[in-house]
Amino acid sequence: MRGVITVQLCLLGAATMIPFLPPAEGSMLIIPLAPTTGAHSFAWASVTGARLLKAGPLPGSYFVEAKRSELLGPALAHGALLVGIEFAGCTTSGKKSYVE
């Protein structure tokens, strides 16, 4: 019985993370897990073709527009998470409005 409850709790925990999965392509937030400078975070991300949108809310974090398949490996290698959070500069119509 205890094992069944553990499995159910794990499934529930995984289900709560689904809304935060990064999209296959589009805006996402890079969050470094270790203290780092923002320049270091964006340096490795830009090599993958990620386009900077804006600095993120956490130290060293950035909103970027990129393809998840190209960014996921380097993000894991550099100890960073990719989070699917809509960038405030993006509209629901799909048209991007970048703040200069």
C-alpha positions as CSV (number, residue, x, y, z in Angstrom):
1,M,0.0,0.0,0.0
2,R,2.8,2.4,0.8
3,G,4.4,1.8,-2.6
4,V,1.2,2.7,-4.4
5,I,0.9,6.0,-2.5
6,T,4.5,6.8,-3.3
7,V,3.9,6.2,-7.0
8,Q,0.7,8.3,-6.9
9,L,2.5,11.2,-5.2
10,C,5.3,11.0,-7.8
11,L,2.8,11.1,-10.6
12,L,1.0,14.1,-9.0
13,G,4.3,15.9,-8.6
14,A,5.3,15.3,-12.2
15,A,1.8,16.5,-13.4
16,T,2.2,19.8,-11.6
17,M,5.4,20.5,-13.6
18,I,3.8,20.0,-17.0
19,P,2.7,23.7,-17.4
20,F,6.4,24.7,-16.9
21,L,7.9,22.5,-19.6
22,P,9.6,24.7,-22.2
23,P,7.9,24.8,-25.6
24,A,9.5,23.0,-28.6
25,E,10.2,26.5,-30.0
26,G,9.5,29.9,-28.7
27,S,10.2,32.0,-25.6
28,M,11.5,30.3,-22.5
29,L,13.4,31.3,-19.3
30,I,16.9,30.1,-18.6
31,I,17.5,29.7,-14.9
32,P,21.1,28.9,-13.7
33,L,21.1,26.6,-10.7
34,A,24.5,27.7,-9.5
35,P,25.5,31.4,-9.0
36,T,26.7,32.8,-12.3
37,T,26.8,36.0,-14.2
38,G,24.2,36.8,-16.7
39,A,26.9,37.2,-19.4
40,H,28.0,33.6,-18.8
41,S,24.4,32.3,-19.0
42,F,23.8,34.0,-22.3
43,A,27.2,33.3,-23.8
44,W,26.6,29.5,-24.0
45,A,22.9,30.0,-25.0
46,S,23.7,32.3,-27.9
47,V,26.0,29.7,-29.4
48,T,22.9,27.5,-29.9
49,G,21.1,30.3,-31.8
50,A,19.1,31.5,-28.8
51,R,17.9,35.1,-29.2
52,L,18.0,37.3,-26.1
53,L,14.6,38.8,-25.2
54,K,15.3,40.3,-21.8
55,A,17.0,39.6,-18.5
56,G,15.0,37.3,-16.2
57,P,13.7,37.9,-12.7
58,L,16.4,35.9,-11.0
59,P,20.2,36.6,-11.0
60,G,21.8,35.2,-14.2
61,S,18.5,34.3,-15.8
62,Y,17.3,35.3,-19.2
63,F,14.2,35.2,-21.4
64,V,15.3,33.8,-24.8
65,E,13.6,32.7,-28.0
66,A,15.0,29.4,-29.1
67,K,14.4,25.8,-30.0
68,R,14.3,23.5,-27.0
69,S,16.0,20.7,-28.9
70,E,19.1,22.9,-29.5
71,L,19.2,24.5,-26.1
72,L,18.4,21.6,-23.7
73,G,21.7,19.8,-23.9
74,P,23.9,22.9,-23.3
75,A,21.5,24.0,-20.5
76,L,22.0,20.7,-18.7
77,A,25.7,20.8,-19.3
78,H,25.9,24.3,-17.8
79,G,23.6,23.5,-14.8
80,A,20.6,25.5,-16.0
81,L,16.9,24.8,-16.2
82,L,14.7,25.8,-19.1
83,V,11.3,26.9,-18.0
84,G,8.3,27.5,-20.2
85,I,7.1,30.8,-18.9
86,E,5.6,33.3,-21.4
87,F,7.7,36.4,-21.9
88,A,5.7,39.5,-21.0
89,G,6.7,41.0,-24.4
90,C,4.9,38.3,-26.3
91,T,1.2,38.7,-27.1
92,T,-1.4,36.0,-27.3
93,S,-1.8,36.7,-31.0
94,G,1.6,35.2,-31.7
95,K,3.1,38.5,-32.7
96,K,6.1,39.5,-30.8
97,S,6.5,43.0,-29.4
98,Y,10.0,43.5,-28.2
99,V,10.9,46.4,-25.9
100,E,14.0,48.3,-27.0
